[in-house]
Amino acid sequence: MDMGRPLVDRAKLTGLLIEEFIRSRRYVPDEASPIWALDDLPLKLGRRVQQLNGSWQWKAWAGVQRLWCVAAQILNEPRLDHSEHALRVKFFDVDGALVACADWLRRADGRWVLYRILEPAHLQSSQPEQTEAI
């Protein structure tokens, strides 16, 4: 166990990092409304989100004519400073199709830096979701 990192609920931290990432990257307009329940998502998207394993957190927002949905998990990265984090972020369309995925680093100063773009077709394999070191 890394003694330099405080013990924080990983799911809660992932949720907080997603919110910060979305806000800082201006991915969702301010007027969009958060969607809190799987039942409020379109059926195919809800099923897709439900299939993610427990290390993933999802967030969704609805606008007048658009829906935004992301899922993220914290990646294990021992080389990062104790105040830095690595996050794999997946972007889904309204039908639950994975349209983009990338690994982002949150630096100690709060900046988000794109680390790696991942090919969505590769990530949709039948392999179970796993965290990996960067």
Contacts in CASP RR format, 6 or more apart in sequence:
PFRMAT RR
TARGET T0000
AUTHOR 0000-0000-0000
METHOD contacts of the structure
MODEL  1
MDMGRPLVDRAKLTGLLIEEFIRSRRYVPDEASPIWALDDLPLKLGRRVQ
QLNGSWQWKAWAGVQRLWCVAAQILNEPRLDHSEHALRVKFFDVDGALVA
CADWLRRADGRWVLYRILEPAHLQSSQPEQTEAI
2 78 0 8 1.000
2 82 0 8 1.000
4 82 0 8 1.000
5 82 0 8 1.000
10 55 0 8 1.000
10 74 0 8 1.000
11 54 0 8 1.000
11 57 0 8 1.000
13 74 0 8 1.000
13 85 0 8 1.000
14 55 0 8 1.000
14 56 0 8 1.000
14 57 0 8 1.000
14 72 0 8 1.000
14 73 0 8 1.000
14 74 0 8 1.000
14 87 0 8 1.000
15 57 0 8 1.000
15 59 0 8 1.000
15 72 0 8 1.000
17 72 0 8 1.000
17 74 0 8 1.000
17 85 0 8 1.000
17 87 0 8 1.000
17 106 0 8 1.000
18 57 0 8 1.000
18 59 0 8 1.000
18 70 0 8 1.000
18 72 0 8 1.000
18 87 0 8 1.000
18 89 0 8 1.000
19 59 0 8 1.000
20 106 0 8 1.000
21 27 0 8 1.000
21 72 0 8 1.000
21 87 0 8 1.000
21 89 0 8 1.000
21 104 0 8 1.000
21 106 0 8 1.000
21 112 0 8 1.000
22 28 0 8 1.000
22 59 0 8 1.000
22 70 0 8 1.000
24 110 0 8 1.000
24 112 0 8 1.000
25 112 0 8 1.000
27 68 0 8 1.000
27 70 0 8 1.000
28 61 0 8 1.000
28 68 0 8 1.000
29 63 0 8 1.000
31 63 0 8 1.000
32 61 0 8 1.000
32 62 0 8 1.000
32 63 0 8 1.000
32 66 0 8 1.000
32 68 0 8 1.000
33 61 0 8 1.000
33 62 0 8 1.000
33 63 0 8 1.000
34 59 0 8 1.000
34 60 0 8 1.000
34 61 0 8 1.000
35 41 0 8 1.000
35 60 0 8 1.000
35 61 0 8 1.000
35 62 0 8 1.000
35 67 0 8 1.000
38 46 0 8 1.000
38 49 0 8 1.000
38 50 0 8 1.000
41 49 0 8 1.000
41 60 0 8 1.000
41 67 0 8 1.000
41 69 0 8 1.000
42 67 0 8 1.000
42 94 0 8 1.000
42 95 0 8 1.000
42 96 0 8 1.000
44 94 0 8 1.000
44 95 0 8 1.000
44 96 0 8 1.000
45 60 0 8 1.000
45 67 0 8 1.000
45 69 0 8 1.000
45 92 0 8 1.000
45 93 0 8 1.000
45 94 0 8 1.000
45 95 0 8 1.000
45 96 0 8 1.000
46 96 0 8 1.000
47 96 0 8 1.000
48 92 0 8 1.000
48 96 0 8 1.000
48 97 0 8 1.000
48 98 0 8 1.000
49 58 0 8 1.000
49 60 0 8 1.000
49 69 0 8 1.000
49 71 0 8 1.000
49 92 0 8 1.000
49 96 0 8 1.000
52 58 0 8 1.000
52 71 0 8 1.000
52 129 0 8 1.000
53 128 0 8 1.000
53 129 0 8 1.000
55 73 0 8 1.000
55 74 0 8 1.000
55 129 0 8 1.000
55 131 0 8 1.000
56 71 0 8 1.000
56 72 0 8 1.000
56 73 0 8 1.000
56 90 0 8 1.000
56 129 0 8 1.000
57 71 0 8 1.000
57 72 0 8 1.000
57 73 0 8 1.000
58 69 0 8 1.000
58 70 0 8 1.000
58 71 0 8 1.000
58 72 0 8 1.000
59 69 0 8 1.000
59 70 0 8 1.000
59 71 0 8 1.000
60 67 0 8 1.000
60 68 0 8 1.000
60 69 0 8 1.000
60 70 0 8 1.000
61 67 0 8 1.000
61 68 0 8 1.000
61 69 0 8 1.000
67 94 0 8 1.000
69 91 0 8 1.000
69 92 0 8 1.000
69 93 0 8 1.000
69 94 0 8 1.000
69 96 0 8 1.000
70 89 0 8 1.000
70 90 0 8 1.000
70 91 0 8 1.000
70 92 0 8 1.000
71 89 0 8 1.000
71 90 0 8 1.000
71 92 0 8 1.000
72 87 0 8 1.000
72 88 0 8 1.000
72 89 0 8 1.000
72 90 0 8 1.000
73 87 0 8 1.000
73 88 0 8 1.000
73 129 0 8 1.000
73 131 0 8 1.000
74 85 0 8 1.000
74 86 0 8 1.000
74 87 0 8 1.000
74 131 0 8 1.000
75 86 0 8 1.000
75 87 0 8 1.000
75 88 0 8 1.000
75 103 0 8 1.000
75 131 0 8 1.000
75 132 0 8 1.000
75 133 0 8 1.000
75 134 0 8 1.000
76 86 0 8 1.000
76 131 0 8 1.000
76 132 0 8 1.000
76 133 0 8 1.000
77 84 0 8 1.000
77 85 0 8 1.000
77 86 0 8 1.000
77 133 0 8 1.000
77 134 0 8 1.000
78 133 0 8 1.000
79 134 0 8 1.000
80 86 0 8 1.000
80 105 0 8 1.000
81 108 0 8 1.000
83 108 0 8 1.000
84 105 0 8 1.000
84 106 0 8 1.000
84 107 0 8 1.000
84 108 0 8 1.000
85 105 0 8 1.000
85 106 0 8 1.000
86 103 0 8 1.000
86 104 0 8 1.000
86 105 0 8 1.000
86 106 0 8 1.000
86 115 0 8 1.000
86 134 0 8 1.000
87 103 0 8 1.000
87 104 0 8 1.000
87 105 0 8 1.000
87 106 0 8 1.000
88 101 0 8 1.000
88 102 0 8 1.000
88 103 0 8 1.000
88 104 0 8 1.000
88 118 0 8 1.000
88 131 0 8 1.000
89 101 0 8 1.000
89 102 0 8 1.000
89 103 0 8 1.000
89 104 0 8 1.000
90 98 0 8 1.000
90 100 0 8 1.000
90 101 0 8 1.000
90 123 0 8 1.000
91 98 0 8 1.000
91 99 0 8 1.000
91 100 0 8 1.000
91 101 0 8 1.000
92 98 0 8 1.000
92 99 0 8 1.000
93 99 0 8 1.000
98 120 0 8 1.000
98 123 0 8 1.000
98 124 0 8 1.000
99 120 0 8 1.000
100 117 0 8 1.000
100 120 0 8 1.000
101 117 0 8 1.000
101 118 0 8 1.000
101 119 0 8 1.000
101 120 0 8 1.000
101 123 0 8 1.000
102 114 0 8 1.000
102 115 0 8 1.000
102 116 0 8 1.000
102 117 0 8 1.000
102 118 0 8 1.000
103 114 0 8 1.000
103 115 0 8 1.000
103 116 0 8 1.000
103 118 0 8 1.000
103 134 0 8 1.000
104 112 0 8 1.000
104 113 0 8 1.000
104 114 0 8 1.000
104 115 0 8 1.000
105 112 0 8 1.000
105 113 0 8 1.000
105 115 0 8 1.000
105 134 0 8 1.000
106 112 0 8 1.000
106 113 0 8 1.000
107 113 0 8 1.000
115 134 0 8 1.000
116 134 0 8 1.000
END
